[in-house]
Amino acid sequence: MGLRAARLARGVSQEQAARIIGRTQSHFGKIERGQQVITLPDALSLAAVLKIEPAEFYGTTDEDSNQ
């Protein structure tokens, strides 16, 4: 599941997600569109709120490595 899908599944707006990681909504939008790389600290904060693994922000999960 990508960042946008995870965010929407939890009912979190871009503005709320940006506030969680201390970024502007514009910056968060760039992260979501893949125009900006999310930092590890930001990924950890968001992952905790969205209840997903931080690796999902980077396009890899444990499931990927098991195949």
N, C-alpha and C positions, 0 to 999 in steps of 0.2 A: 504494500500500500504506500503510495506516495504521500508527500507532506500535505498537499491540498486535500486529498481524499481523507486522510486521517483527521485533519483540522475540521473539515465539514462534517465528518461522522460524529465528532464530539460537540458540534454546534458552536465552535469557536470562530469568531470573526478574524479577519486579517488584522484589524486594529488590536483586538485582544491578544492575539499571538505575538504581534510586534511588541506590545507592552510587556509581555512575559519575558522576552529576551532583551528588552531595553533598546529596541531599534525603532526606527520610524516605520509607518505602514508602507511607505514607498520602498524602503530597504527590504522589508519582509516580502513584499510582492516580487522583488527581484530574486530573492532566495527561492520562492515558490515556483517561479518561472525558469529557474536554472540559470539565471543571468548573474547570480552572485552565489558564492559558496558559503554554506552555513558553517560556522565554527563549531568545534567540538563542545565548548561550554554552552553555546546556544542550543545545539542539538540535544544535549543532555537535559536542559531545562524544558524544552518543548516536548521531548519524548516522555518525560515524567507526567506532564499535564495531559498529553494526548494518549498516554498509556500504550505506547509502541516502543519498539527497540530503536535506539539512536542510529543503528546501522541502516535502517530503512531510508534515512535521509541521504545516504551515500550510495544507494542503489545496490546494496548487498545485505544479505541476511544469513543466518545459520543454515536456513533451508537451501540457499543457493550453493553453499559450500558442501552440502551433503549429496548433491546430485552429480 
